[in-house]
């Protein structure tokens, strides 16, 4: 019998669908229907290579490999999920106090910047304009915008608002 014939393939599906699902349930797969479907898709794609007598072992081998793949993917997701740090509790009084103090220091440092640097810094960091857009708005070159931004950042480093990496 040729597995590539639709009638034979339907018969194979009817004979092996439930046993494969039970096999995957025993292996710990909670929803085996997707994996079983993938097994039959792979069988159909390789039907010319698989003899009718080899269908069972072929399907079980694919089911086993796909279940292992799914388990590995879950392990990777769990590993990275556990590595994600919890956000800082914004209700913490100490955090709010430090955040307020930092904002005050930042505002004071920006106010004490040279006027040209302050203008470029605010447009870039707070208004999210690109250097090119700032140059158009101010009627200066992109290089001049870069220089003014550098001066503004240097000022913040000197004020100890920013730390060098």
Residue, then its C-alpha position, 0 to 999 in steps of 0.5 A: x500500500x502506498x501512503x501517498x494515496x489519500x484513502x490510505x493516508x486517511x486510514x493511517x490517520x484514523x488508525x494512529x491519531x488516538x494512539x499518538x495522542x495517548x502516547x503524548x499525554x503519557x509523555x506530559x504533553x497537555x495538548x497533544x493535538x498540535x503535535x499529532x497534526x505536525x506528525x501527520x504533516x511530516x508523514x504526508x511530506x515524506x510519504x514517498x519515503x515511508x513504507x506502510x509497514x513503517x508508518x507506526x514507528x515513523x509517527x512515534x519517532x516524530x512525536x517523541x522528537x517534537x515532544x522533546x523540542x517542546x519541552x526544551x522550548x519550555x525550559x528556555x522560556x522558564x529560564x529567561x522568565x526567571x532571569x527577568x528582574x521584578x520592577x522596583x516597587x514604586x510605592x517604596x518611600x525611599x525610592x520616591x524620595x531618591x527619585x524626587x531628589x534626582x529630578x530636582x538635581x537634573x532640572x537644576x543642572x539643565x537650567x544651569x547649562x549654556x543656553x544653546x546647549x540647553x536648547x539642543x539637549x531639551x529638543x533631543x532628549x525630551x522632544x525626541x527630535x533627531x539631530x537632523x531635525x534639530x538642525x533644520x529647526x534651528x537653522x544650523x548644521x548637524x555638526x553644530x547640533x552634535x557639538x552643542x549636545x556634547x557640551x550639554x552632556x559634558x555639563x551633566x557629567x561635571x554636575x555628577x548627574x550622569x556617570x561615565x561608563 
